[in-house]
Amino acid sequence: MPMPRLTILHDHSTSSAPHARRTAAAIGGNLCPRPCAARMSTDGMLSPASPFAVDVANLGWAMLAGGTVVLTLVTALAILATLRPSALSRLTDSRLILGGGIVLPVIGILALSAGAARTGATMHHRVSPDTPTLRIEAVARQWEWRFHYADHPRDAVMTGHLRLPEHTDIEIVMTSEDVIHSFWVPELGGKMDATPGHRSTIRLHAGAPGHHLGLCAEFCGIGHTAMPFTVEIMPTADFDLWLRTAYQEGARHARF
Amino acid sequence: MRDFDSDHDALGHLWATQPGLGRFAAVNHHVIGLRFIVTSLAFFAVGGALAMMLRVQLATPDSAFLTASGYARTFTIHGTVMMFLFAIPLLEGLAMVLLPKMLGARDLAFPRLSAFGYWCYVFGGLTILTGMGLGLVPEAGWFLYPPLSSAAFSPGLGTDLWLLGITFVEISAIAVAVDLIVSVLVLRAAGMRLMDMPVMGWTMLVVGAMMLLGFPPLMVASALLEAERTFGLPFFDPSRGGDPLLWQHLFWSFGHPEVYVMFLPAAAVVSSIVPTFAGRPIAGYRWIVGAILSVGGLSFLLWGHHMFTAGLHHGSVALFSAASMLIAVPTGVQLFAWIATLARRRAPTPARGQRLPLAMLWILGFFFLFVAGGLTGVMLAVVPFDLQALDTHFVVAHMHYVLLGGFVFPMIAALYHSLPLVSGRRQEGRLGRIAFWLCLVGVNLTFAVMHLTGLLGMPRRVAGYGSESGWTAVNLLSSAGSIVLAAGFAAVMIDLLLTLRRGRRSPPDPWRGGTLEWATPVLPPTPQVFDAIPRITGRADSLQPRRIAEATARGEGYLSRPRHGWMETLGVDPRTGAPRQIVLLPARSFRPFWAALTIGAAQISVLAGSYPLAGALACLAVAILLSWPPHPVGNCDHGPLAAGQGLFLPAQTEHPRPPLLWGLRAALLADGAALASLFFAGVYLAAFAPGWADAPLPDIPLGLQLVTAGSLIGAMVTADKAHRRGRKAMIDILGAFTWALAVFLTPIAMIQTLTGVTTHAAPALHLAMLLWLCLHGALGSILGGLAIARSLQGRISDLRRTDLILLRCHNRWLAVTGAVALAFPHLVAAIAAP
């Protein structure tokens, strides 16, 4: 399991960028004293931590409940029809086929479509118009994720560890350098493939401060298992301070 | 009576399979179908053993039982074996054994093709298993997504071996599909209308068509990937104008119909066992036929639901999602038609304490498991949920509920139900029931928990997990369940074997069925199945098989008296079922075996890199296929022949629509699907792949294109003329042959003008399309050459025009598809133009 580390990619104010990159990598462990992702526990989709993930979890529970009812009904009907057909003798063939085969699924599909549309809306719309948006570029490769704070004045790259400011809409634009990977943070919800030659976008909402496990969901070779990453949602002030400090530490070490 | 007995014996002798080495020459549907079933069950055991290895690895955290690479190989081969070497061949085998008997025919339309299909399957499967033994196994999962499966990330022969072996098995599936479709359309009992057919007949008609349309995309994709791996032609490499997503589109436009290719025959099994148990014809027959047709159609519209996270356009995601949910309607119709059949039955209800037939027990298991799997499938069709659950163990659980519950359970029911047809014995005793309960508990224990594993965030295909991940207990439960399940399946196999050897002797028609497969006076049926082909009136699932068996044993019906040692069965009008022709079936032959073996050897030579040898072997295989001797009935004109019951019918050689014409049409359907896949690849890449802004679009000389177009028209016109002229057509046949030869040669000249085929997808695509055209010119030349040879042998007359009918049909198709192939570069250029 590679330790998360921070790299300053380039520096607008000094000319010692290559040194900065090397040194910052060396001190990365100190900057990110987070536990290794694989050593982290998660309840996955069962402990949703963003509006979208909460909506999906609720939708999932609703579907599970509805599905259980349908499953029980159909199984009971099948067993009853086999063992005690007299109980169903008042229903005609066409009533059973129309009712069970057409009406029941159509109602189910309409209900599901409504639920899906509602949840889909949460995914695509921002929590509120004045929520700030942070854009991050992610590049996957065998077998690590690199996150690039593209819009930040201090351009920085994190490997295996994604730090996000609290209560912010996040837009991650991703691609891959080699094979197809898939970005997934179960507790924040949603999944997106990182495909070579393509740029795909996922929108997340970083809520309250905390830690979340991220995974690669698309089989990407023998290192697939060892490709988790951590997501750390930080208070905004800490996040800004961290980016600045990270940069300064990198720069200070670079002078040696 | 004596007379009928001697006819009976003569027929039996004609249709029998020889012992010893003669077994390799078997072509009988019953024998070949059983071989498919037995071989597929052997592969089921292999796939099951691999599954157990996966469950051992995942049983405990930080397991060291398999390496990451070993785990990847194991799940790749597990999926491959189960999908391609177990499921499809099992349903093919079952259909081959049952279908002719259900429809009132003595065999399938193309028995040698059935045998060829079987040997292709065996050699393809052995290629993959041998690769496994030698460690030549892909590690990219059974859907082999590039770039992971490309030469850069999967070096070595493992992936190549997979691609070739699977293509071989697909050839087998296409051969069987052609065979089944034509058999359903033409070879039926007299008077059996299309709307009288048993549900199994409808199902195999639709499933055959789905295989013809659904398998070519994978074959094309495999060929493109193999060309990229071996010759560096870029189709999936985004840095050279290719696109990894192209593979996903092609793969899933095969992969999703394939799911229904498995489910529909399983549903047909339910549709034949449930009415038998209920003692009445199935409820809502027309509804069920409609449901089968709509499932077949819808199944081609939902491949995208495997790609919701691939970054498809929102609109197409919504469409794929809607289509995926809609499939619940025809499925629901079938479920409730079965419930209605059971609820309003005529057979007496089993009294308290009386046991259900074992097959019904498996059907009830199917109801529960399949509905559960179907409901999680609907959940996955809901996009936001899918974005969370896709590629987790939730999907693995869903898929196994559908495949085990929706396919394996009904198939086991079908095996128990049809055992008397195979061995004349039926199952009894407790082992079968214990096996059922073990399987039912095993499936639920293994896979119900696995939904939770997925919801807890465990992605599929991870080789292990840490102890603090919280996934330990659920995985241990699944692994424990898998042991129960494996014990259950082992018990089923033992029970089936014991029944074959020692089961209770079964009287004819043991279940009081309503379909023709039970209309046999003895069990197992004789090789000719029917001593006389019966005439039926009304629906073919509400017959009285015992009476029909008595009648046909007395020789009442058609074609009861053998002549000239011919193997005859009745050919009917596809729609009305009116008798139209006498179909002559070929005798035993070793050639299917040798042809498949030669193709297998050619594939191995490709792997070994010796292309000249591969070419020579491929030519040899074609030569063997061409040397299949034509039936002696075509040596001279016969005119109408006595078919029994005062009816006179032409032999197939003298009929304007012989089974071969239907066979060619079916094969051309598959050909069209292959062309459409290649066409789609070009249009898709030009429209969506990166790096097409300054694509090097080839400039093929206009003169050559015009010559090709002219040759296509020439081939079509001369073949039409040849067909009109009949016996005096030699000059036109020669013309058709020459024009087709030109269609074969001009693409070779055009290929010479292509440059940079390894640098960009655009010229590589044109190369692929030109090779396609070249290959079809070659096929046209072969058909033309065959017609010349037949004409010289005196096998073509004004009455006997089969070769000319085939030539005309083929060359018309060649002209249309050739025009598409010629238009292809222009269309690609137009789309790529900024």
Interface residues (C-beta under 8 A of the other chain):
Chain A: A38 R39 M40 S41 T42 D43 G44 M45 L46 F52 A53 D55 V56 L59 G60 M63 L64 G67 V70 L71 V74 T75 L77 A78 I79 L80 A81 T82 L83 R84 P85 S86 L88 S89 L91 T92 D93 S94 L96 I97 G99 G100 G101 I102 L104 P105 V106 G108 I109 L112 S113 G115 A116 T119 G120 T122 M123 Q142 D178 V179 I180 S182 W184 P186 G189 G190 K191 M192 D193 T195 P196 G197 H198 S200 T201 L213 L215 C216 A217 E218 F219 C220 G221 I222 G223 H224 T225
Chain B: T67 A68 S69 A72 E139 A140 G141 Y145 P147 L148 A152 F153 P238 S239 D243 P244 L245 F277 A283 G284 W287 A291 T309 A310 G311 S321 A322 M325 L326 A328 V329 P330 T331 G332 V333 Q334 L335 F336 A337 W338 I339 A340 T341 L342 A343 R344 R345 T349 P350 L356 M360 L364 F367 F368 V371 A372 L375 T376 V378 M379 A381 V382 V383 P384 F385 L387 Q388 A389 L390 D391 T392 G454 L455 L456 G457 M458 P459 R460 R461 V462 A463 G464 Y465 G466 E468 S469 G470 A689 P690 G691
